[in-house]
């Protein structure tokens, strides 16, 4: 049986990316604070840098 994949809303993603990119908090610390895997912080930040917030709104993770 497969795992149920959790999805995060756009406001959560924006807050997370803002903490990482604008506040200068390390991605591991942001992940710990937001209670998510560190790879999500890095992935969302990479998408934001490439496509802006619009990309975060279209992706589901």
Backbone atoms as SQL, in Angstrom:
CREATE TABLE atoms (id INTEGER PRIMARY KEY, chain TEXT, resi INTEGER, resn TEXT, atom TEXT, x REAL, y REAL, z REAL);
INSERT INTO atoms VALUES
  (1, 'A', 1, 'UNK', 'N', 0.843, -1.183, 0.000),
  (2, 'A', 1, 'UNK', 'CA', 0.000, 0.000, 0.000),
  (3, 'A', 1, 'UNK', 'C', 0.886, 1.243, 0.000),
  (4, 'A', 2, 'UNK', 'N', 0.568, 2.240, -0.830),
  (5, 'A', 2, 'UNK', 'CA', 1.378, 3.456, -0.943),
  (6, 'A', 2, 'UNK', 'C', 1.051, 4.477, 0.126),
  (7, 'A', 3, 'UNK', 'N', 1.980, 5.397, 0.300),
  (8, 'A', 3, 'UNK', 'CA', 1.776, 6.477, 1.265),
  (9, 'A', 3, 'UNK', 'C', 0.846, 7.535, 0.692),
  (10, 'A', 4, 'UNK', 'N', 0.104, 8.185, 1.572),
  (11, 'A', 4, 'UNK', 'CA', -0.721, 9.315, 1.164),
  (12, 'A', 4, 'UNK', 'C', 0.186, 10.535, 1.090),
  (13, 'A', 5, 'UNK', 'N', 0.146, 11.212, -0.034),
  (14, 'A', 5, 'UNK', 'CA', 1.008, 12.368, -0.253),
  (15, 'A', 5, 'UNK', 'C', 0.325, 13.623, 0.277),
  (16, 'A', 6, 'UNK', 'N', 1.032, 14.353, 1.119),
  (17, 'A', 6, 'UNK', 'CA', 0.484, 15.574, 1.694),
  (18, 'A', 6, 'UNK', 'C', 0.660, 16.732, 0.718),
  (19, 'A', 7, 'UNK', 'N', -0.352, 17.593, 0.637),
  (20, 'A', 7, 'UNK', 'CA', -0.255, 18.789, -0.196),
  (21, 'A', 7, 'UNK', 'C', -0.243, 20.022, 0.705),
  (22, 'A', 8, 'UNK', 'N', 0.384, 21.070, 0.222),
  (23, 'A', 8, 'UNK', 'CA', 0.502, 22.317, 0.979),
  (24, 'A', 8, 'UNK', 'C', -0.124, 23.443, 0.176),
  (25, 'A', 9, 'UNK', 'N', -0.853, 24.315, 0.865),
  (26, 'A', 9, 'UNK', 'CA', -1.494, 25.419, 0.152),
  (27, 'A', 9, 'UNK', 'C', -0.473, 26.501, -0.209),
  (28, 'A', 10, 'UNK', 'N', -0.882, 27.364, -1.106),
  (29, 'A', 10, 'UNK', 'CA', 0.001, 28.393, -1.652),
  (30, 'A', 10, 'UNK', 'C', 0.526, 29.325, -0.568),
  (31, 'A', 11, 'UNK', 'N', -0.313, 29.718, 0.371),
  (32, 'A', 11, 'UNK', 'CA', 0.137, 30.648, 1.417),
  (33, 'A', 11, 'UNK', 'C', 1.225, 30.015, 2.284),
  (34, 'A', 12, 'UNK', 'N', 1.118, 28.726, 2.539),
  (35, 'A', 12, 'UNK', 'CA', 2.144, 28.023, 3.310),
  (36, 'A', 12, 'UNK', 'C', 3.465, 28.011, 2.541),
  (37, 'A', 13, 'UNK', 'N', 3.394, 27.728, 1.247),
  (38, 'A', 13, 'UNK', 'CA', 4.602, 27.707, 0.419),
  (39, 'A', 13, 'UNK', 'C', 5.250, 29.088, 0.363),
  (40, 'A', 14, 'UNK', 'N', 4.431, 30.125, 0.187),
  (41, 'A', 14, 'UNK', 'CA', 4.961, 31.490, 0.123),
  (42, 'A', 14, 'UNK', 'C', 5.644, 31.877, 1.426),
  (43, 'A', 15, 'UNK', 'N', 5.017, 31.548, 2.539),
  (44, 'A', 15, 'UNK', 'CA', 5.604, 31.863, 3.844),
  (45, 'A', 15, 'UNK', 'C', 6.941, 31.144, 4.006),
  (46, 'A', 16, 'UNK', 'N', 6.980, 29.885, 3.612),
  (47, 'A', 16, 'UNK', 'CA', 8.194, 29.089, 3.724),
  (48, 'A', 16, 'UNK', 'C', 9.313, 29.668, 2.867),
  (49, 'A', 17, 'UNK', 'N', 9.016, 29.970, 1.615),
  (50, 'A', 17, 'UNK', 'CA', 10.016, 30.531, 0.699),
  (51, 'A', 17, 'UNK', 'C', 10.481, 31.894, 1.195),
  (52, 'A', 18, 'UNK', 'N', 9.573, 32.697, 1.719),
  (53, 'A', 18, 'UNK', 'CA', 9.931, 34.011, 2.242),
  (54, 'A', 18, 'UNK', 'C', 10.916, 33.893, 3.405),
  (55, 'A', 19, 'UNK', 'N', 10.670, 32.966, 4.303),
  (56, 'A', 19, 'UNK', 'CA', 11.593, 32.764, 5.426),
  (57, 'A', 19, 'UNK', 'C', 12.987, 32.404, 4.924),
  (58, 'A', 20, 'UNK', 'N', 13.027, 31.561, 3.936),
  (59, 'A', 20, 'UNK', 'CA', 14.309, 31.092, 3.414),
  (60, 'A', 20, 'UNK', 'C', 15.034, 32.162, 2.596),
  (61, 'A', 21, 'UNK', 'N', 14.360, 32.757, 1.648),
  (62, 'A', 21, 'UNK', 'CA', 15.028, 33.680, 0.725),
  (63, 'A', 21, 'UNK', 'C', 15.132, 35.112, 1.238),
  (64, 'A', 22, 'UNK', 'N', 14.103, 35.606, 1.881),
  (65, 'A', 22, 'UNK', 'CA', 14.091, 37.022, 2.270),
  (66, 'A', 22, 'UNK', 'C', 14.584, 37.257, 3.690),
  (67, 'A', 23, 'UNK', 'N', 14.337, 36.314, 4.571),
  (68, 'A', 23, 'UNK', 'CA', 14.771, 36.481, 5.959),
  (69, 'A', 23, 'UNK', 'C', 16.168, 35.909, 6.190),
  (70, 'A', 24, 'UNK', 'N', 16.651, 35.119, 5.234),
  (71, 'A', 24, 'UNK', 'CA', 18.002, 34.583, 5.333),
  (72, 'A', 24, 'UNK', 'C', 18.158, 33.434, 6.308),
  (73, 'A', 25, 'UNK', 'N', 17.073, 32.783, 6.645),
  (74, 'A', 25, 'UNK', 'CA', 17.138, 31.632, 7.541),
  (75, 'A', 25, 'UNK', 'C', 17.524, 30.415, 6.707),
  (76, 'A', 26, 'UNK', 'N', 18.417, 29.584, 7.199),
  (77, 'A', 26, 'UNK', 'CA', 18.844, 28.394, 6.469),
  (78, 'A', 26, 'UNK', 'C', 17.682, 27.449, 6.190),
  (79, 'A', 27, 'UNK', 'N', 17.775, 26.727, 5.070),
  (80, 'A', 27, 'UNK', 'CA', 16.658, 25.868, 4.678),
  (81, 'A', 27, 'UNK', 'C', 16.367, 24.772, 5.696),
  (82, 'A', 28, 'UNK', 'N', 17.384, 24.271, 6.372),
  (83, 'A', 28, 'UNK', 'CA', 17.149, 23.239, 7.388),
  (84, 'A', 28, 'UNK', 'C', 16.395, 23.818, 8.582),
  (85, 'A', 29, 'UNK', 'N', 16.738, 25.041, 8.970),
  (86, 'A', 29, 'UNK', 'CA', 16.035, 25.691, 10.078),
  (87, 'A', 29, 'UNK', 'C', 14.602, 26.040, 9.702),
  (88, 'A', 30, 'UNK', 'N', 14.401, 26.495, 8.471),
  (89, 'A', 30, 'UNK', 'CA', 13.044, 26.785, 7.995),
  (90, 'A', 30, 'UNK', 'C', 12.217, 25.502, 8.015),
  (91, 'A', 31, 'UNK', 'N', 12.797, 24.427, 7.510),
  (92, 'A', 31, 'UNK', 'CA', 12.088, 23.144, 7.475),
  (93, 'A', 31, 'UNK', 'C', 11.697, 22.698, 8.881),
  (94, 'A', 32, 'UNK', 'N', 12.600, 22.843, 9.808),
  (95, 'A', 32, 'UNK', 'CA', 12.314, 22.459, 11.197),
  (96, 'A', 32, 'UNK', 'C', 11.186, 23.322, 11.759),
  (97, 'A', 33, 'UNK', 'N', 11.260, 24.622, 11.519),
  (98, 'A', 33, 'UNK', 'CA', 10.242, 25.549, 12.024),
  (99, 'A', 33, 'UNK', 'C', 8.865, 25.270, 11.411),
  (100, 'A', 34, 'UNK', 'N', 8.848, 24.946, 10.119),
  (101, 'A', 34, 'UNK', 'CA', 7.582, 24.718, 9.413),
  (102, 'A', 34, 'UNK', 'C', 7.122, 23.258, 9.505),
  (103, 'A', 35, 'UNK', 'N', 7.966, 22.423, 10.095),
  (104, 'A', 35, 'UNK', 'CA', 7.670, 20.996, 10.287),
  (105, 'A', 35, 'UNK', 'C', 7.445, 20.266, 8.961),
  (106, 'A', 36, 'UNK', 'N', 8.393, 20.503, 8.034),
  (107, 'A', 36, 'UNK', 'CA', 8.369, 19.829, 6.737),
  (108, 'A', 36, 'UNK', 'C', 9.771, 19.322, 6.424),
  (109, 'A', 37, 'UNK', 'N', 9.881, 18.521, 5.390),
  (110, 'A', 37, 'UNK', 'CA', 11.177, 18.019, 4.965),
  (111, 'A', 37, 'UNK', 'C', 11.985, 19.149, 4.322),
  (112, 'A', 38, 'UNK', 'N', 13.274, 19.174, 4.596),
  (113, 'A', 38, 'UNK', 'CA', 14.146, 20.228, 4.072),
  (114, 'A', 38, 'UNK', 'C', 14.176, 20.253, 2.548),
  (115, 'A', 39, 'UNK', 'N', 13.990, 19.109, 1.922),
  (116, 'A', 39, 'UNK', 'CA', 14.016, 19.078, 0.456),
  (117, 'A', 39, 'UNK', 'C', 12.878, 19.899, -0.149),
  (118, 'A', 40, 'UNK', 'N', 11.751, 20.005, 0.553),
  (119, 'A', 40, 'UNK', 'CA', 10.640, 20.826, 0.060),
  (120, 'A', 40, 'UNK', 'C', 11.012, 22.299, 0.041),
  (121, 'A', 41, 'UNK', 'N', 11.693, 22.767, 1.068),
  (122, 'A', 41, 'UNK', 'CA', 12.113, 24.173, 1.128),
  (123, 'A', 41, 'UNK', 'C', 13.011, 24.481, -0.064),
  (124, 'A', 42, 'UNK', 'N', 13.975, 23.630, -0.300),
  (125, 'A', 42, 'UNK', 'CA', 14.900, 23.847, -1.413),
  (126, 'A', 42, 'UNK', 'C', 14.181, 23.771, -2.753),
  (127, 'A', 43, 'UNK', 'N', 13.276, 22.814, -2.905),
  (128, 'A', 43, 'UNK', 'CA', 12.540, 22.663, -4.168),
  (129, 'A', 43, 'UNK', 'C', 11.670, 23.880, -4.439),
  (130, 'A', 44, 'UNK', 'N', 10.911, 24.320, -3.429),
  (131, 'A', 44, 'UNK', 'CA', 10.034, 25.478, -3.610),
  (132, 'A', 44, 'UNK', 'C', 10.843, 26.732, -3.906),
  (133, 'A', 45, 'UNK', 'N', 11.979, 26.902, -3.229),
  (134, 'A', 45, 'UNK', 'CA', 12.828, 28.074, -3.472),
  (135, 'A', 45, 'UNK', 'C', 13.390, 28.044, -4.892),
  (136, 'A', 46, 'UNK', 'N', 13.794, 26.881, -5.350),
  (137, 'A', 46, 'UNK', 'CA', 14.320, 26.733, -6.709),
  (138, 'A', 46, 'UNK', 'C', 13.240, 27.087, -7.737),
  (139, 'A', 47, 'UNK', 'N', 12.019, 26.616, -7.506),
  (140, 'A', 47, 'UNK', 'CA', 10.901, 26.945, -8.399),
  (141, 'A', 47, 'UNK', 'C', 10.623, 28.445, -8.379),
  (142, 'A', 48, 'UNK', 'N', 10.656, 29.037, -7.197),
  (143, 'A', 48, 'UNK', 'CA', 10.403, 30.477, -7.084),
  (144, 'A', 48, 'UNK', 'C', 11.446, 31.279, -7.853),
  (145, 'A', 49, 'UNK', 'N', 12.709, 30.910, -7.689),
  (146, 'A', 49, 'UNK', 'CA', 13.774, 31.637, -8.384),
  (147, 'A', 49, 'UNK', 'C', 13.625, 31.523, -9.895),
  (148, 'A', 50, 'UNK', 'N', 13.174, 30.375, -10.366),
  (149, 'A', 50, 'UNK', 'CA', 13.047, 30.152, -11.809),
  (150, 'A', 50, 'UNK', 'C', 11.767, 30.750, -12.393),
  (151, 'A', 51, 'UNK', 'N', 10.661, 30.635, -11.669),
  (152, 'A', 51, 'UNK', 'CA', 9.355, 30.977, -12.236),
  (153, 'A', 51, 'UNK', 'C', 8.542, 31.990, -11.438),
  (154, 'A', 52, 'UNK', 'N', 8.997, 32.364, -10.259),
  (155, 'A', 52, 'UNK', 'CA', 8.220, 33.264, -9.413),
  (156, 'A', 52, 'UNK', 'C', 7.139, 32.513, -8.645),
  (157, 'A', 53, 'UNK', 'N', 6.318, 33.248, -7.911),
  (158, 'A', 53, 'UNK', 'CA', 5.282, 32.632, -7.081),
  (159, 'A', 53, 'UNK', 'C', 4.222, 31.908, -7.901),
  (160, 'A', 54, 'UNK', 'N', 4.026, 32.318, -9.134),
  (161, 'A', 54, 'UNK', 'CA', 3.028, 31.656, -9.982),
  (162, 'A', 54, 'UNK', 'C', 3.318, 30.163, -10.079),
  (163, 'A', 55, 'UNK', 'N', 4.592, 29.812, -10.192),
  (164, 'A', 55, 'UNK', 'CA', 4.967, 28.408, -10.291),
  (165, 'A', 55, 'UNK', 'C', 4.590, 27.644, -9.025),
  (166, 'A', 56, 'UNK', 'N', 4.745, 28.270, -7.873),
  (167, 'A', 56, 'UNK', 'CA', 4.375, 27.602, -6.624),
  (168, 'A', 56, 'UNK', 'C', 2.877, 27.341, -6.571),
  (169, 'A', 57, 'UNK', 'N', 2.091, 28.219, -7.156),
  (170, 'A', 57, 'UNK', 'CA', 0.645, 28.065, -7.134),
  (171, 'A', 57, 'UNK', 'C', 0.189, 26.913, -8.016),
  (172, 'A', 58, 'UNK', 'N', 0.944, 26.621, -9.068),
  (173, 'A', 58, 'UNK', 'CA', 0.536, 25.581, -10.005),
  (174, 'A', 58, 'UNK', 'C', 1.029, 24.200, -9.615),
  (175, 'A', 59, 'UNK', 'N', 2.077, 24.107, -8.841),
  (176, 'A', 59, 'UNK', 'CA', 2.641, 22.818, -8.460),
  (177, 'A', 59, 'UNK', 'C', 1.958, 22.299, -7.210),
  (178, 'A', 60, 'UNK', 'N', 1.778, 21.007, -7.142),
  (179, 'A', 60, 'UNK', 'CA', 1.222, 20.394, -5.940),
  (180, 'A', 60, 'UNK', 'C', 2.291, 19.555, -5.287),
  (181, 'A', 61, 'UNK', 'N', 2.589, 19.864, -4.002),
  (182, 'A', 61, 'UNK', 'CA', 3.504, 19.062, -3.197),
  (183, 'A', 61, 'UNK', 'C', 3.096, 19.166, -1.774);
